[in-house]
Amino acid sequence: MHIDFEGLTVETESDVEQKILMPLLQGDSYLGIPEDGIFTKQYLAPTAIDKAAGKIGGYVPDYGIWMRGLLIMVVEAKAPDVPVETGHREASLYARHINQKYPTGVNPCRFVLASNGHELLFSYWDSLPLFSCGVGDLRVGSSALERLQACCGDYVLETHAIECLRQLRNPSATLPYNLAGGPAVLNAKRPVNPFAADLSPILRRYFSSSTQDDNREIIERAYVNSAEITEYDRILEALLKDRLTSQSGTIVQELTPSRRGEEHVDHAISEFSRARPEGGQLQIIQGAVGSGKSLFMRRYRGVLQPAMLERNTRWAFVDFNASPADLAHAEHWLCKAFAESFERENPGIDLSAGDVLRGIFSRNIQRRKAIYEEIHKTSPEQAAIARANDLAVRYTIETVLDELPRTYTPDLYQQKCERVYQHVFDSYSGQGKSLYASSDLIQ
């Protein structure tokens, strides 16, 4: 910021503030005070002496300079037709009012500056004016400006603020741990808590496990539903809900599990079983980290699920925290993790059994339905053998091609399987005969 002395026109107090004092305070070539340390129109309550003099409105200094959390300098502007001494007196009163709030001998608000656009006065809070000059004498490089910088430049104000902080700091501060015995207490070794030996294995079992192996006991014996929380928990829950954003008009529903079920999940599964949408359906259980989403799903599957739904529902759990860092083959990993979990969670279903394989590859078998029917007219036994051979061929093809490099995408992998499968079937000469021996393929 710069003062344009050649084009300077000052008619009001606001002109003095904006055209002279603000550039003088903030300009790098002048006093260089940082912008974040300059505050305008800061309210100061009047002292008892000033009230007696009739000043009941309170002091409103034009500028206050703050450093290190302390008001260091008060700056007062007056209109050109008001004597600059009036502004200086008021600024001194401001400074005195601030310093009265500190211990004797500590006077942070030390510097006072006043101007009416024609003259400028500088002093300390408890002295007569020490420096006076015309505003036109404050050009960059002038002796008047250099003297003012030596009196109240940024470095001078900062040095004074640091010294005041040093004086205000309590020299006899006591560290909290010294009240309890000092360093000896900090360095002392405490004996082992005998209760920890019995408690530690239990805590590790239920709270440190990275698997779901120990959840069954928690699900059956330690799960607390919403109806059983204490009154204190209800208050805390209400406070938390007040801070949530309400989503009206959405399909989001709050889960309310009891000891016998959870109606929203029951309804979602029942509706899916009835409608069987072609594209499937996605249900999301959402909540904060550690809110118990995984534990709820395990509990629902093992305890809350109605018997009618349980007969028609198959479960698999995939832990995405165990997914590979490289997501290039995430789909293959997900399919494999799903299949492995499906076999664990549904031990009554053998994915390698003939009936299951016929269900998996039914589309391919249907393509050869006419051939099976022709063979069946001659020999039902040969027709059954042909179906079994076809299943073995398809299963062998997918097993062998599963070892392809992982650069193959799942879609490309399926295309390769279809082409090899079709090639084998196109090479059949009929009546169960083939250019390829099924036994060789299985090997």
Legacy VTK file of the C-alpha trace (Angstrom):
# vtk DataFile Version 3.0
C-alpha trace
ASCII
DATASET POLYDATA
POINTS 443 float
0.000 0.000 0.000
1.158 3.555 -0.760
0.214 7.127 0.196
-0.381 9.300 -2.891
0.862 12.588 -1.509
0.557 14.463 -4.842
-3.112 13.576 -5.357
-4.030 13.434 -1.669
-7.373 15.055 -0.780
-8.563 14.749 2.816
-11.977 16.057 3.795
-13.410 13.610 6.350
-12.275 11.309 9.162
-12.847 8.355 6.819
-10.399 9.918 4.331
-7.797 10.102 7.101
-8.349 6.426 7.952
-8.348 4.997 4.421
-5.938 7.307 2.575
-3.308 7.938 5.280
-3.439 5.709 8.358
-4.157 2.343 6.731
-1.354 2.660 4.112
0.965 4.032 6.821
0.303 1.047 9.113
0.273 -1.754 6.563
2.556 -0.603 3.749
5.881 -2.443 3.507
7.680 0.858 2.861
6.120 2.416 5.962
5.492 0.622 9.314
5.003 -2.828 7.695
2.474 -4.191 10.198
0.836 -7.468 9.012
-2.772 -7.141 7.860
-4.002 -9.833 10.273
-2.737 -7.737 13.202
-4.741 -4.619 12.323
-8.301 -4.441 13.678
-10.763 -1.629 13.066
-13.423 -0.233 15.418
-12.726 -2.635 18.280
-15.076 -1.929 21.198
-13.593 -1.040 24.571
-15.752 -0.507 27.666
-15.287 2.807 29.523
-13.483 3.041 32.833
-15.092 4.424 35.989
-13.266 7.778 35.593
-14.569 8.165 32.067
-18.118 7.378 33.198
-17.791 10.187 35.716
-16.783 12.470 32.869
-19.973 11.568 31.033
-18.520 9.088 28.539
-21.054 6.317 28.938
-21.012 5.125 25.342
-17.705 3.308 25.575
-14.488 3.816 23.619
-14.308 2.825 19.954
-10.732 3.200 18.702
-10.279 3.559 14.968
-7.483 0.991 14.798
-6.033 -1.491 17.273
-2.737 -3.263 16.566
-2.613 -6.783 18.053
0.440 -9.026 18.340
0.890 -12.272 20.261
-2.704 -11.936 21.457
-2.031 -8.517 23.042
-3.298 -5.059 22.069
0.022 -3.237 21.488
-0.891 0.077 19.865
-3.988 2.276 19.586
-4.429 4.510 16.532
-6.974 7.348 16.430
-8.138 9.320 13.391
-9.855 12.688 13.471
-11.376 14.869 10.780
-9.146 17.667 9.379
-11.067 20.336 11.309
-10.459 18.589 14.677
-7.198 19.239 16.561
-4.842 16.266 16.414
-4.269 16.649 20.168
-7.898 15.557 20.749
-7.257 12.291 18.966
-4.019 11.778 20.872
-5.757 12.287 24.225
-8.486 9.782 23.364
-5.958 7.234 22.128
-4.025 7.589 25.394
-7.248 6.930 27.325
-7.822 3.783 25.258
-4.326 2.545 26.077
-4.708 3.324 29.781
-8.011 1.430 29.885
-6.313 -1.684 28.422
-3.220 -1.550 30.642
-5.350 -1.357 33.796
-6.375 -4.953 33.141
-2.802 -6.239 33.652
-0.556 -6.463 36.727
1.376 -3.381 37.808
4.447 -2.904 35.638
3.028 -4.811 32.684
1.657 -2.434 30.041
1.134 -4.190 26.702
-0.691 -1.243 25.090
2.331 1.029 25.054
2.157 2.881 21.719
-0.237 5.695 20.747
-0.628 7.253 17.300
-3.049 9.980 16.163
-3.618 12.046 13.007
-6.136 14.522 11.581
-4.857 14.305 8.003
-2.543 17.278 8.356
-0.462 16.425 11.415
0.633 13.168 13.101
1.471 12.662 16.806
3.214 9.679 18.417
3.759 8.936 22.128
3.705 6.187 24.710
0.535 5.611 26.685
1.802 7.467 29.795
3.727 10.315 28.171
3.249 13.555 26.307
3.713 13.464 22.517
7.314 12.438 21.702
7.167 12.912 17.966
5.204 15.280 15.764
5.339 15.915 12.030
3.269 16.922 9.056
1.647 14.125 7.074
3.404 15.363 3.942
6.769 14.739 5.644
6.203 10.930 5.770
7.452 10.210 2.258
9.518 7.064 1.734
13.158 7.778 2.594
12.418 10.847 4.702
13.954 11.339 8.132
10.481 11.744 9.654
9.403 8.312 8.406
12.628 6.680 9.573
12.157 8.158 13.042
8.531 6.927 13.168
9.656 3.435 12.076
12.210 3.428 14.900
9.434 4.299 17.359
6.646 1.940 16.274
7.676 -0.165 13.283
6.640 -3.830 13.042
9.882 -5.132 14.605
9.612 -2.720 17.577
5.996 -3.740 18.249
6.780 -7.469 17.976
9.733 -7.176 20.371
7.544 -5.413 22.935
4.803 -8.062 22.625
7.301 -10.869 23.270
8.665 -9.073 26.343
5.122 -8.642 27.726
4.470 -12.348 27.275
7.663 -13.112 29.179
6.492 -10.897 32.044
3.057 -12.469 32.109
4.343 -16.033 32.144
4.146 -17.672 35.561
7.762 -18.210 36.665
6.828 -20.795 39.276
4.660 -23.081 37.174
4.408 -26.661 38.416
4.107 -29.578 36.045
1.137 -31.805 36.927
3.191 -34.962 37.392
5.330 -33.194 40.011
2.243 -32.963 42.214
2.014 -36.765 42.171
5.651 -37.466 43.022
7.685 -36.222 40.084
9.955 -38.238 37.739
10.220 -41.091 40.225
6.535 -41.848 39.727
6.845 -41.637 35.950
9.797 -44.030 35.851
8.486 -46.492 38.425
7.490 -49.964 37.180
4.056 -51.032 38.215
3.421 -54.662 39.180
1.483 -56.859 36.784
-2.248 -56.715 37.339
-3.182 -60.281 38.417
-6.649 -59.849 36.955
-5.185 -59.263 33.488
-3.959 -62.855 33.207
-7.549 -64.145 33.317
-9.087 -61.293 31.358
-6.586 -61.031 28.492
-7.474 -64.315 26.695
-11.172 -63.435 26.795
-10.568 -59.966 25.390
-8.357 -61.340 22.626
-10.929 -63.981 21.765
-13.825 -61.618 21.262
-12.193 -58.324 20.309
-8.900 -59.129 18.562
-9.959 -61.890 16.183
-9.742 -61.059 12.481
-12.130 -63.899 11.583
-15.747 -64.661 12.346
-15.019 -67.957 14.155
-15.911 -66.689 17.640
-19.016 -64.771 16.630
-21.454 -67.601 17.260
-21.331 -67.229 21.036
-21.620 -63.436 20.755
-24.574 -63.760 18.385
-26.453 -66.159 20.640
-25.605 -64.848 24.115
-24.147 -61.320 24.032
-26.137 -59.470 21.375
-28.276 -56.625 22.816
-31.219 -55.457 20.747
-32.717 -51.972 20.671
-35.446 -52.805 23.187
-32.916 -53.771 25.863
-30.629 -50.736 25.913
-30.489 -48.702 29.116
-32.052 -45.305 29.627
-28.610 -43.681 29.472
-27.996 -45.319 26.093
-31.368 -44.064 24.876
-30.372 -40.473 25.710
-27.040 -40.889 23.934
-28.749 -42.458 20.945
-31.198 -39.541 20.761
-28.345 -37.043 20.802
-26.616 -38.880 17.970
-29.777 -39.093 15.888
-30.271 -35.336 16.236
-27.009 -34.913 14.344
-27.991 -37.163 11.454
-29.395 -35.786 8.217
-32.962 -36.939 7.694
-33.575 -38.559 4.300
-37.279 -38.306 3.636
-38.777 -39.911 0.552
-36.026 -42.526 0.155
-36.020 -46.308 0.467
-33.644 -46.195 3.445
-35.102 -47.956 6.489
-33.684 -48.281 9.999
-33.074 -51.857 11.117
-34.784 -52.832 14.365
-33.668 -56.369 15.241
-35.329 -58.185 18.134
-34.615 -61.568 19.673
-36.815 -63.263 17.077
-36.135 -61.491 13.792
-35.753 -58.304 11.758
-38.850 -57.439 9.747
-37.218 -55.267 7.074
-34.674 -57.898 6.023
-37.365 -60.617 6.213
-39.579 -58.586 3.899
-36.767 -57.842 1.405
-35.819 -61.536 1.079
-39.470 -62.626 0.819
-40.169 -60.084 -1.919
-37.115 -61.175 -3.871
-38.135 -64.829 -3.574
-41.599 -63.960 -4.889
-40.653 -61.623 -7.743
-37.326 -63.177 -8.793
-36.184 -60.086 -10.801
-34.097 -61.049 -13.818
-31.234 -58.734 -12.903
-31.123 -59.828 -9.262
-31.356 -57.388 -6.384
-28.899 -55.537 -4.149
-29.653 -54.798 -0.498
-27.130 -52.631 1.391
-26.666 -52.678 5.163
-25.023 -49.334 5.920
-23.576 -47.902 9.107
-20.477 -46.371 10.660
-17.234 -48.282 11.106
-17.579 -50.631 14.073
-21.376 -50.298 14.268
-21.879 -54.063 13.943
-22.953 -54.577 10.309
-21.063 -57.858 9.829
-22.122 -59.143 13.245
-25.759 -58.347 12.463
-25.670 -60.285 9.185
-24.054 -63.265 10.913
-26.680 -63.112 13.638
-29.501 -62.845 11.139
-28.221 -65.836 9.181
-27.679 -67.978 12.281
-30.428 -66.876 14.689
-32.971 -64.386 13.318
-33.780 -65.848 9.904
-37.292 -67.405 9.845
-37.442 -71.140 9.155
-39.473 -70.604 5.973
-36.831 -68.285 4.507
-33.979 -70.443 5.737
-35.175 -73.385 3.625
-34.951 -71.320 0.423
-31.944 -69.142 1.161
-28.267 -69.862 0.597
-25.532 -67.685 2.118
-21.957 -66.674 1.311
-19.762 -64.078 3.049
-16.937 -62.273 1.247
-14.463 -60.190 3.263
-13.341 -57.387 0.951
-10.668 -56.387 3.477
-8.797 -59.498 2.299
-8.984 -58.527 -1.383
-5.731 -58.222 -3.359
-4.079 -54.833 -3.664
-4.065 -55.180 -7.460
-7.678 -54.882 -8.665
-6.898 -55.919 -12.250
-8.333 -59.375 -11.504
-10.796 -58.408 -8.801
-13.703 -60.183 -10.523
-11.837 -63.503 -10.596
-10.898 -63.111 -6.927
-14.493 -62.262 -5.990
-15.897 -65.297 -7.834
-13.370 -67.581 -6.182
-13.966 -66.110 -2.701
-17.735 -66.421 -3.199
-17.525 -70.050 -4.298
-15.279 -71.000 -1.373
-17.537 -69.263 1.149
-20.651 -70.763 -0.459
-19.273 -74.271 0.066
-18.377 -73.496 3.711
-21.725 -71.885 4.553
-23.808 -74.507 2.713
-22.154 -77.872 3.432
-25.252 -79.711 2.165
-24.544 -78.564 -1.402
-21.664 -80.220 -3.267
-20.714 -78.050 -6.225
-19.017 -81.008 -7.891
-22.084 -83.284 -7.641
-23.754 -84.392 -10.865
-27.090 -82.723 -10.186
-25.371 -79.423 -9.386
-23.191 -79.596 -12.490
-26.240 -80.336 -14.644
-27.857 -77.210 -13.213
-24.753 -75.104 -13.862
-24.291 -76.316 -17.435
-27.963 -76.791 -18.302
-27.815 -74.254 -21.103
-25.108 -76.229 -22.906
-26.901 -79.519 -22.323
-30.109 -78.086 -23.793
-28.297 -77.441 -27.061
-27.836 -81.211 -27.461
-31.297 -82.159 -26.244
-32.303 -83.495 -29.664
-29.247 -85.771 -29.743
-30.032 -87.139 -26.286
-33.611 -87.847 -27.324
-32.487 -89.773 -30.417
-30.045 -91.850 -28.344
-32.747 -92.406 -25.716
-35.008 -94.043 -28.344
-32.358 -96.704 -28.893
-30.873 -96.917 -25.406
-31.809 -94.825 -22.346
-28.582 -95.995 -20.762
-26.485 -94.625 -23.611
-28.385 -91.310 -23.410
-27.499 -90.991 -19.724
-23.859 -91.787 -20.533
-23.841 -89.131 -23.254
-25.144 -86.490 -20.798
-22.501 -87.507 -18.242
-19.759 -87.310 -20.843
-20.922 -83.864 -21.924
-20.807 -82.666 -18.316
-17.331 -84.106 -17.887
-16.166 -82.402 -21.068
-17.548 -79.026 -20.043
-16.182 -79.303 -16.500
-12.759 -80.371 -17.793
-12.621 -77.516 -20.286
-13.368 -74.911 -17.625
-10.912 -76.501 -15.198
-8.078 -76.546 -17.743
-8.775 -73.072 -19.132
-8.961 -71.688 -15.611
-5.160 -71.856 -15.651
-4.957 -69.324 -18.474
-2.844 -66.216 -17.702
-4.696 -63.697 -15.549
-4.579 -61.167 -18.369
-7.682 -62.956 -19.641
-10.798 -61.156 -18.459
-13.766 -63.207 -17.133
-15.711 -62.449 -20.330
-12.844 -63.562 -22.543
-12.426 -66.666 -20.406
-16.084 -67.620 -20.949
-15.726 -67.035 -24.688
-12.728 -69.393 -24.808
-14.648 -72.046 -22.879
-17.622 -71.784 -25.261
-15.443 -72.071 -28.347
-13.530 -75.129 -27.093
-16.775 -76.712 -25.886
-18.494 -76.123 -29.234
-15.466 -77.444 -31.109
-15.553 -80.680 -29.146
-19.295 -81.135 -29.699
-19.010 -80.311 -33.429
-16.463 -83.110 -33.692
-18.902 -85.792 -32.415
-19.863 -88.298 -35.056
-23.126 -89.247 -33.342
-24.299 -92.118 -31.151
-21.997 -90.973 -28.395
-18.893 -91.429 -30.567
-16.333 -88.651 -30.866
-13.021 -87.796 -32.396
-11.947 -87.113 -28.789
-12.062 -89.673 -26.032
-13.859 -88.329 -22.966
-11.522 -90.214 -20.701
-8.534 -88.468 -22.276
-10.145 -85.085 -21.703
-10.856 -85.857 -18.057
-7.253 -86.880 -17.531
LINES 1 444
443 0 1 2 3 4 5 6 7 8 9 10 11 12 13 14 15 16 17 18 19 20 21 22 23 24 25 26 27 28 29 30 31 32 33 34 35 36 37 38 39 40 41 42 43 44 45 46 47 48 49 50 51 52 53 54 55 56 57 58 59 60 61 62 63 64 65 66 67 68 69 70 71 72 73 74 75 76 77 78 79 80 81 82 83 84 85 86 87 88 89 90 91 92 93 94 95 96 97 98 99 100 101 102 103 104 105 106 107 108 109 110 111 112 113 114 115 116 117 118 119 120 121 122 123 124 125 126 127 128 129 130 131 132 133 134 135 136 137 138 139 140 141 142 143 144 145 146 147 148 149 150 151 152 153 154 155 156 157 158 159 160 161 162 163 164 165 166 167 168 169 170 171 172 173 174 175 176 177 178 179 180 181 182 183 184 185 186 187 188 189 190 191 192 193 194 195 196 197 198 199 200 201 202 203 204 205 206 207 208 209 210 211 212 213 214 215 216 217 218 219 220 221 222 223 224 225 226 227 228 229 230 231 232 233 234 235 236 237 238 239 240 241 242 243 244 245 246 247 248 249 250 251 252 253 254 255 256 257 258 259 260 261 262 263 264 265 266 267 268 269 270 271 272 273 274 275 276 277 278 279 280 281 282 283 284 285 286 287 288 289 290 291 292 293 294 295 296 297 298 299 300 301 302 303 304 305 306 307 308 309 310 311 312 313 314 315 316 317 318 319 320 321 322 323 324 325 326 327 328 329 330 331 332 333 334 335 336 337 338 339 340 341 342 343 344 345 346 347 348 349 350 351 352 353 354 355 356 357 358 359 360 361 362 363 364 365 366 367 368 369 370 371 372 373 374 375 376 377 378 379 380 381 382 383 384 385 386 387 388 389 390 391 392 393 394 395 396 397 398 399 400 401 402 403 404 405 406 407 408 409 410 411 412 413 414 415 416 417 418 419 420 421 422 423 424 425 426 427 428 429 430 431 432 433 434 435 436 437 438 439 440 441 442
